[in-house]
Each structure stands twice: as C-alpha cells, then as structure tokens.
Amino acid sequence: MNLTVSTTIDEDLCTGCGLCVRVCPLGTISMRNGKATVTGDQSLSCGHCVSACPVGAVEVKSLDPDMSTFSSFRVDPLWQPHGQFDTGRLVGLMASRRSCRNFKDKSVDRAVLGDLVRVGITAPSGGNNQAWTFTILPSRPAVAGFVDHLAEFYEKLNRLAAKSSVRAVLSLVGKKDLDTYFHLYYRFIELCLTEWRQKVRDRFFHGAHAAIVIGSKPNALLPREDAMLASQNMLLAAHSMGLGTCLVGLAVEAMHRDRTLQRCLGIPDQETVRSVIAIGYPDEKYRTPAGRKKADIRFFEG
C-alpha cells in the first residue's frame, strides 16, 4: 500500500485552526508554533485535510483534479453537510434502479462513460487504497466482440459439463462444481449460446452498447468490496443520467476461470476482474419500484 506523503501546507495562508489535524486519520499533520505542519511519514491521501481547511492552505499533490471534473453534468463544488440532503429522494433513486435487460440500439457517448468512472471512484475503499482499475468497452462492436470470446468459453464448459462420466469422477474426488453447474446453469447457457449463434438475442450483455469492467490491482486491501462499492455508485449515477445497467456475473465468473478472456480486453494478468456492468439506453419502463424480500435484522446489545 502506497502511504507516501504528498501533503503540503501554505504557512502564509494557514490560520492555525487545527481542523486538518483533527480529521487526519494517520496523524500526518500536527500543530507547531500555532500552524499546521506536515510531520508524519505516512499518509492515506484521503484529502480530509483539504476538505476541512477553510482557507485553502492544504494541498495533497497525489490527488488528480481531473478525476473530479465531469463532462456531461455539473456538480455543486460545496460539501453536502450531514442531514441536509433529501433522504426520500435518495432512497427513491435507489429503489427505482432496476437491472436492465432490454437496451435501445443507441450508442453511449465516451464522455458519459468516463464520467461514470469518475462517479465510481467517489466510493470508499479499504484504507483509501483506491487500487481499482476500469476498462471501458465504448461501443456495440466492442461488446459484441467480447461476447464472441465469452461464448467460446461457455461452449467449451458446456461440452465438458455434458459428459456425465466426467462429472461423476470429479464428484467422487470432492470436486462438485461442474455437476452443480450442469444442474443449475447448463440449460440456460445452452439457450444463451443458441440465440447468440443464430443472432436472435444477446442474453449475455442484453444488446448493451457499452460496458465497464472493474478490476483490482494486487495491492488492494479489500478488492471485492472496493469494486462493488464503486459499481453501486455507477449503477445509481447511470440511472440518474438516463442510462440502464446490468451486472454481468457470467462474464466475471468466466474471466476468473480463464485469464485469456481478460487479456483480450487488454487487462493484465496481475489484475483481477471483480465486476462487469452492461450499459446502454433502456428500452423498458416501470410504473413503481419493486419490493424486496424480508431481511434478517438483528440488534446486539452486548
């Protein structure tokens, strides 16, 4: 994990309020002679100090201002205080987002896709490591080309799963994954493959005109969690921007089992794919948000 300190403080601007010291997670900054001073040798580069400083005296040079600049919409530069956003509207957005499996034959602007990534990285990450990667498939031909590779993988897997003798031998030695796959997914995957070969329907990416693959670098502290938090940000933002989305678990699972699939997208072997999002303009509409299954909720009093 990179904890290099890139924080600087303009002593002439600093008023000595101490707010940056109070919010610094690693004690990178302390007060000396009535001024905030960088004294620590480690930093999370979280930017808490920058956000807290009332006079703009603090800078974290490792933060890229371009990653907070959006092309397709405007953002209020002011921090939103706790309790001053409409919770009902926020929950309404969350409840209205649905997995989209019917997309229009319409391309998504590259600037919009780039903005979605920028929205994604506003998510928290373990230790503020931010060791995520984003690979954008910006067009329908790019998505369809990847589906061709994905279909080849599942054709091989289905041919193997169809052999009862192979499943039986593997099950005897405790490897029951193939047998489980056969009973749960084989028929559905056969349908997906048949319709893809006959150019009837794309059940893998549902005809989406774009996709974003979220991966993690080897030094990520909580790689799965980081990727899914970023994914949720992107799913919600996409809905607010008029786009539909769908997480494609079949693609994630295939790339875990065959690294050549991620290589065909230019993703290095040392990275691990965590999430794949199909993106496009939705060709479906709903009247009300759907309900949810009953959740198990516990209170622990000690």
C-alpha positions as CSV (number, residue, x, y, z in Angstrom):
1,M,0.0,0.0,0.0
2,N,1.4,3.4,-1.0
3,L,1.5,5.7,2.0
4,T,3.8,8.3,0.5
5,V,3.2,11.8,1.9
6,S,2.3,14.3,-0.8
7,T,0.6,16.8,1.6
8,T,1.8,20.4,1.6
9,I,0.6,23.4,3.7
10,D,1.0,27.0,2.8
11,E,2.2,28.5,6.1
12,D,1.2,32.1,5.0
13,L,-2.4,31.0,4.4
14,C,-2.8,28.7,7.5
15,T,-4.7,30.3,10.3
16,G,-3.9,27.7,12.8
17,C,-7.5,26.5,13.3
18,G,-6.4,22.9,13.6
19,L,-9.3,21.4,11.7
20,C,-6.9,19.5,9.3
21,V,-5.2,17.9,12.3
22,R,-8.4,16.8,13.8
23,V,-9.6,14.9,10.7
24,C,-6.3,13.4,9.7
25,P,-6.6,9.5,10.1
26,L,-2.8,8.8,10.3
27,G,-1.6,11.9,12.2
28,T,0.2,13.1,9.1
29,I,-0.3,16.7,10.2
30,S,0.2,18.3,13.7
31,M,0.3,21.8,15.2
32,R,3.7,23.5,15.7
33,N,4.1,27.1,16.7
34,G,0.4,27.8,16.1
35,K,0.5,26.5,12.5
36,A,-0.5,23.1,10.9
37,T,2.7,21.3,9.8
38,V,3.3,18.0,7.9
39,T,5.2,15.9,10.5
40,G,4.2,12.3,9.7
41,D,5.9,10.0,7.3
42,Q,2.7,8.2,6.1
43,S,-0.5,9.5,4.5
44,L,-3.7,7.9,3.2
45,S,-4.0,10.7,0.6
46,C,-7.7,10.8,1.6
47,G,-7.9,14.6,1.2
48,H,-9.8,15.1,4.5
49,C,-7.4,17.9,5.4
50,V,-8.0,19.6,2.0
51,S,-11.8,19.4,2.5
52,A,-11.6,20.7,6.1
53,C,-9.3,23.6,5.6
54,P,-11.4,26.8,5.5
55,V,-8.8,28.9,3.7
56,G,-7.4,26.5,1.1
57,A,-4.0,26.2,2.7
58,V,-3.6,22.5,2.3
59,E,-2.9,20.5,-0.8
60,V,-2.4,16.8,-1.4
61,K,-0.4,16.6,-4.7
62,S,-1.2,12.9,-5.3
63,L,-4.9,13.8,-5.9
64,D,-5.7,14.3,-9.6
65,P,-8.2,17.2,-10.0
66,D,-9.2,15.8,-13.4
67,M,-10.8,12.9,-11.6
68,S,-13.3,15.3,-10.0
69,T,-14.1,17.1,-13.3
70,F,-17.2,15.9,-15.2
71,S,-18.1,16.5,-18.8
72,S,-21.8,15.5,-19.0
73,F,-23.2,17.2,-15.9
74,R,-22.3,19.9,-13.3
75,V,-21.6,19.2,-9.7
76,D,-22.0,21.6,-6.8
77,P,-18.4,22.1,-5.5
78,L,-19.6,22.6,-2.0
79,W,-19.6,19.8,0.5
80,Q,-23.1,18.4,1.4
81,P,-23.5,18.7,5.2
82,H,-24.8,15.7,7.1
83,G,-28.6,15.6,7.2
84,Q,-29.1,18.3,4.5
85,F,-29.9,16.0,1.6
86,D,-33.4,14.7,0.9
87,T,-33.3,11.1,2.1
88,G,-36.6,10.2,0.5
89,R,-35.3,11.3,-3.0
90,L,-32.1,9.3,-2.4
91,V,-34.0,6.1,-1.5
92,G,-36.4,6.7,-4.4
93,L,-33.4,6.7,-6.8
94,M,-32.0,3.5,-5.2
95,A,-35.4,1.7,-5.4
96,S,-36.1,2.8,-8.9
97,R,-32.8,1.4,-10.3
98,R,-33.5,-1.9,-12.0
99,S,-31.3,-4.4,-13.8
100,C,-31.9,-3.6,-17.5
101,R,-32.1,-6.4,-20.0
102,N,-33.6,-4.5,-22.9
103,F,-31.5,-1.8,-24.4
104,K,-32.1,0.5,-27.3
105,D,-29.9,0.4,-30.4
106,K,-28.2,3.7,-29.4
107,S,-24.6,4.4,-28.6
108,V,-23.4,5.9,-25.3
109,D,-21.1,8.9,-25.5
110,R,-17.5,8.3,-24.4
111,A,-17.5,11.3,-22.2
112,V,-20.5,9.9,-20.3
113,L,-18.7,6.6,-19.8
114,G,-15.7,8.5,-18.5
115,D,-17.9,10.4,-16.1
116,L,-19.4,7.2,-14.8
117,V,-15.9,6.0,-13.8
118,R,-15.3,9.3,-12.1
119,V,-18.5,8.8,-10.2
120,G,-17.4,5.3,-9.3
121,I,-14.2,6.4,-7.6
122,T,-16.1,8.7,-5.2
123,A,-16.8,5.4,-3.4
124,P,-14.9,4.5,-0.2
125,S,-12.1,1.9,-0.5
126,G,-10.2,-0.2,2.1
127,G,-7.5,2.1,3.6
128,N,-8.3,4.6,0.9
129,N,-6.1,2.4,-1.3
130,Q,-8.2,3.1,-4.5
131,A,-6.4,0.1,-6.2
132,W,-9.2,-0.3,-8.7
133,T,-9.0,-0.3,-12.5
134,F,-11.6,0.4,-15.1
135,T,-11.7,-1.0,-18.6
136,I,-14.3,0.6,-20.9
137,L,-15.9,-1.1,-23.9
138,P,-17.3,2.0,-25.6
139,S,-19.3,0.6,-28.5
140,R,-21.6,-2.2,-29.5
141,P,-18.9,-3.8,-31.7
142,A,-16.5,-3.9,-28.8
143,V,-19.1,-5.5,-26.6
144,A,-20.2,-8.0,-29.3
145,G,-16.6,-8.9,-29.9
146,F,-16.1,-9.7,-26.2
147,V,-19.3,-11.8,-26.2
148,D,-17.8,-13.9,-29.0
149,H,-14.9,-14.8,-26.7
150,L,-17.3,-15.3,-23.8
151,A,-19.4,-17.7,-25.9
152,E,-16.4,-19.7,-26.8
153,F,-15.6,-20.2,-23.1
154,Y,-19.1,-21.4,-22.3
155,E,-19.3,-23.6,-25.3
156,K,-16.2,-25.5,-24.0
157,L,-17.6,-25.6,-20.5
158,N,-20.9,-26.9,-21.6
159,R,-19.3,-29.6,-23.7
160,L,-17.4,-30.7,-20.7
161,A,-20.4,-30.5,-18.3
162,A,-22.5,-32.6,-20.7
163,K,-20.2,-35.6,-20.0
164,S,-21.8,-37.4,-17.1
165,S,-18.7,-39.6,-16.6
166,V,-16.5,-36.5,-16.1
167,R,-19.0,-35.0,-13.6
168,A,-19.2,-38.3,-11.7
169,V,-15.4,-38.7,-11.4
170,L,-14.9,-35.2,-10.3
171,S,-17.7,-35.5,-7.7
172,L,-16.0,-38.7,-6.3
173,V,-12.9,-36.7,-5.6
174,G,-14.8,-33.9,-3.9
175,K,-14.9,-31.5,-6.9
176,K,-18.6,-31.0,-7.4
177,D,-18.5,-27.6,-9.1
178,L,-19.0,-29.0,-12.6
179,D,-22.0,-31.1,-11.5
180,T,-23.6,-28.1,-9.7
181,Y,-23.0,-26.0,-12.8
182,F,-24.7,-28.7,-15.0
183,H,-27.8,-28.8,-12.9
184,L,-28.2,-25.1,-12.3
185,Y,-26.9,-23.4,-15.4
186,Y,-26.3,-25.8,-18.3
187,R,-29.7,-25.4,-20.0
188,F,-29.8,-21.6,-19.6
189,I,-26.3,-21.3,-21.0
190,E,-27.3,-23.5,-24.0
191,L,-30.1,-21.2,-24.7
192,C,-27.8,-18.2,-24.5
193,L,-25.3,-19.8,-26.9
194,T,-28.0,-20.9,-29.3
195,E,-29.6,-17.5,-29.5
196,W,-26.2,-15.8,-29.9
197,R,-25.1,-18.2,-32.7
198,Q,-28.3,-17.6,-34.5
199,K,-28.1,-13.8,-33.9
200,V,-31.5,-13.9,-32.3
201,R,-30.7,-12.3,-29.0
202,D,-27.8,-11.4,-26.8
203,R,-28.6,-12.8,-23.4
204,F,-25.0,-12.2,-22.1
205,F,-25.0,-8.4,-22.4
206,H,-28.6,-7.9,-23.5
207,G,-27.7,-5.9,-26.5
208,A,-25.9,-3.1,-24.5
209,H,-23.9,-0.6,-26.5
210,A,-21.2,-0.2,-23.8
211,A,-19.7,-1.9,-20.8
212,I,-17.3,-1.2,-18.0
213,V,-15.1,-3.9,-16.4
214,I,-13.9,-3.1,-12.9
215,G,-10.8,-4.8,-11.7
216,S,-8.4,-4.6,-8.8
217,K,-4.6,-4.4,-8.6
218,P,-2.6,-6.9,-6.4
219,N,-2.1,-4.4,-3.6
220,A,-5.8,-3.8,-2.9
221,L,-6.7,-4.3,0.7
222,L,-10.4,-5.1,0.2
223,P,-10.6,-5.6,-3.6
224,R,-14.1,-7.2,-3.9
225,E,-15.7,-4.6,-1.5
226,D,-14.0,-1.7,-3.3
227,A,-15.2,-2.8,-6.7
228,M,-18.8,-3.4,-5.6
229,L,-19.0,-0.1,-3.8
230,A,-17.7,1.7,-7.0
231,S,-20.2,-0.4,-9.0
232,Q,-23.1,0.7,-6.9
233,N,-22.2,4.3,-7.3
234,M,-22.0,3.9,-11.1
235,L,-25.3,2.0,-11.3
236,L,-27.2,4.8,-9.4
237,A,-25.5,7.5,-11.4
238,A,-26.3,5.8,-14.7
239,H,-30.0,5.7,-13.8
240,S,-30.0,9.4,-13.0
241,M,-28.3,10.1,-16.3
242,G,-31.0,8.2,-18.3
243,L,-29.0,5.0,-18.7
244,G,-29.8,1.4,-17.9
245,T,-27.3,-1.0,-16.4
246,C,-27.0,-4.7,-15.6
247,L,-24.3,-6.5,-13.7
248,V,-23.0,-9.4,-15.8
249,G,-21.9,-12.2,-13.4
250,L,-21.4,-14.7,-16.2
251,A,-18.6,-12.5,-17.6
252,V,-16.9,-12.1,-14.2
253,E,-17.0,-15.9,-13.5
254,A,-15.6,-16.7,-16.9
255,M,-12.7,-14.3,-16.6
256,H,-11.9,-15.8,-13.2
257,R,-11.6,-19.2,-14.7
258,D,-9.9,-18.2,-18.0
259,R,-7.4,-15.2,-17.9
260,T,-7.2,-15.2,-21.7
261,L,-10.7,-13.5,-21.6
262,Q,-9.4,-10.5,-19.7
263,R,-6.2,-10.4,-21.9
264,C,-8.4,-9.9,-24.9
265,L,-9.6,-6.7,-23.3
266,G,-6.1,-5.6,-22.5
267,I,-6.3,-6.3,-18.8
268,P,-3.0,-7.5,-17.3
269,D,-2.9,-10.9,-15.6
270,Q,-1.9,-9.4,-12.3
271,E,-5.3,-7.7,-12.1
272,T,-8.4,-9.5,-11.1
273,V,-11.8,-8.7,-12.5
274,R,-14.4,-8.0,-9.8
275,S,-17.4,-6.6,-11.6
276,V,-18.7,-6.1,-15.2
277,I,-21.5,-3.6,-16.0
278,A,-23.5,-3.6,-19.2
279,I,-24.6,0.0,-20.0
280,G,-26.9,1.5,-22.6
281,Y,-30.1,3.4,-23.1
282,P,-33.0,1.4,-21.6
283,D,-35.9,0.1,-23.8
284,E,-38.1,-0.6,-20.8
285,K,-40.2,1.4,-18.3
286,Y,-41.7,0.6,-14.9
287,R,-44.6,2.1,-13.0
288,T,-43.4,1.6,-9.4
289,P,-40.3,0.4,-7.6
290,A,-40.4,-3.3,-6.8
291,G,-40.5,-4.6,-3.2
292,R,-37.7,-6.6,-1.5
293,K,-37.6,-9.9,0.3
294,K,-37.7,-9.9,4.1
295,A,-34.3,-9.2,5.5
296,D,-32.8,-10.8,8.7
297,I,-32.3,-7.8,11.0
298,R,-30.6,-8.2,14.4
299,F,-29.8,-5.9,17.3
300,F,-26.9,-6.9,19.6
301,E,-26.9,-5.3,23.0
302,G,-23.7,-6.8,24.3
